[in-house]
Amino acid sequence: MGAMHKEQLINETADLVTTFAKENNVAPPNVITVSVGYGLAPEDRFPLGIMDALSVVEYLLDGNPSRKLHVSGESAGANMSIVTGLESFRKYPGHIVSIQSQCPMVNPAGDTMSFYMNQNVFPDMNWLRWCWRAYLDLKSPVPSDAPKTMEEALRKDS
């Protein structure tokens, strides 16, 4: 299973596999790469995106007892790859070979040294918190200075 969230990552992965096979004079492995077009917040709230990803895993493994999957994702897709990979690992023993999670957003408080050191890099914490709340449909508690809309969250001066 390919990367959730970034089509470029899928193309780069396919190129790496092909290059490795050529450089090592071996046949490229029989690889199918899939990008999951999952539902996005705020229209499609948790857990719909994960359900989309899990249905793709089920489709890929249904009737294919020897198929092995690598689950990967970046950013929001990283969170989904963790949940999808672990649930699929439980549900389909022996079929999930690896779970790769690049840059998952796991701390909405943003109170770590990493967030502090990267505070001038987009997306900023207002945007990340807005996405987190929209995806999980969180209503309370909401800090008084929290952005109310996506546009407000994207403003750099807030």
N, C-alpha and C positions, 0 to 999 in steps of 0.2 A: 504494500500500500504506500502510496506516495505521500508527499508533504501536504498537510492541511494548511492553507492560508497563502502560500506563495508558489505561483506557477513557475517563476524563475528558478526556485530551488529544485523543482522537479527536473527541469531541463538540465541544470548543472549536475544533478545526481546521475542522470542518464548519460551525460557526456563523460563523467568520471568513470562509470562502469565500462563504457566502451573503450576509453583510453587505457584503462588498466588491463583490459583483455588484450588489446593490441600490443601494448608494451611487454606483456608477459607471454605473448604467443599462445594464448588460450582462447577457446571459444567463449564469447560473451554468455553470461548466464541467461536463462529464460526468465526475464523480468517483465512484469506488468506494472506500470506506474499509474497510479490513480490520484486525481485531485478531487477532494470532496467539496462540492459546492453546498456548504451548509448554510442554514438560515442565520441571519445576522440580527442582533439587537438594534434598535428596540422593538422591531416588529416581531421577530422570532426570539422569544426569551428562553432562558435556561429551562429545561434541558433539551430543547429542540435541536440545537446544533449537534450535541452529543448523540442524540437519537439518530440524526442523519448519518453521522459517521459510523455508528454501530450497525446501522442497516446496510451500509456498504461492506463492512467486514463480513456480516452474515451472508450477503450476496456472493462475495468472493470465495467464501469457504463452503457454501452450500453445494454439496455434491462433489467437492474436491478434497478428499481426505488427505492428500499428500501436499497440498499447497501450504507454503510458509509465508508469513507476512512480517514486514518491518513497518512499524507505524511511526510517523514523523510529523512534526509540526513546529511552527515558529509563531511567537507572540500569542495571540488568542488561540491559534492552532496548536501551540505548544501545550497549553492547558488541556485542550481537547485530546491531544495525542496521549497525554498521561492517563486521562480517564478512560478513553477508548481502548488504549493498549492494555491497561490493567484489567478492565472488565472483560475484554476479549481473551486475555491470558487466562482468566478464571473460567470463562465460558467455553473456550476452545483450547484445552490443554495441548501443548506441543505445537501449536500453529503460529504463535507470536514469537518471532525470533528476537526482535529488539524493539525498544521504544526510544525514540530520539526526541528530545524536547529542547528547542532552542529559544531562549529568552522568554520563558513563561512569566506572566504577570501573576505573582502569588502573594503579594503583600500590598493590599490597597492602602495601608497606612503610609507607605512610602517613607518609612523612618529608618532605613538602613543606610550605611555608608555608600553603597552603590547608587542609591537614588540621590543622595546628597552630591556625590561627585559628578553625576550626570544630569544635574538639574537644568542645564541650559540646552539639553538635547531634546528634540521633539521625538515622541510626544511627552508633554509635560505632565505633572501629576494630576492637574485638574482634568485633563483629557482622559488619563488612565482611570481615574476614579469615576468619571462619568460613564465610561464604557463598562466598568465593573458593575456599577449600580444598575445600568440599563439592562445588562445581560442577566443579572440575577433578580431583576425586578425588586430591588430593595427600596422600601418606602421610608424606613426609619431605623435607627436614628440618623438624621441628616444634619451634618454640621451647618451652622448658619451661613458660613461663607462658601458652601459647596455650590458649584454651578448647577443651574436648573435645566439648561438646555445644552445640546451639543455645540451650538454656536458660542454660547457663553464659555463652555469648557475649552474651546479652541483658541479663545483670545489669549494672546501671550501676556497681556498686561494684567490679567486677573490673578 
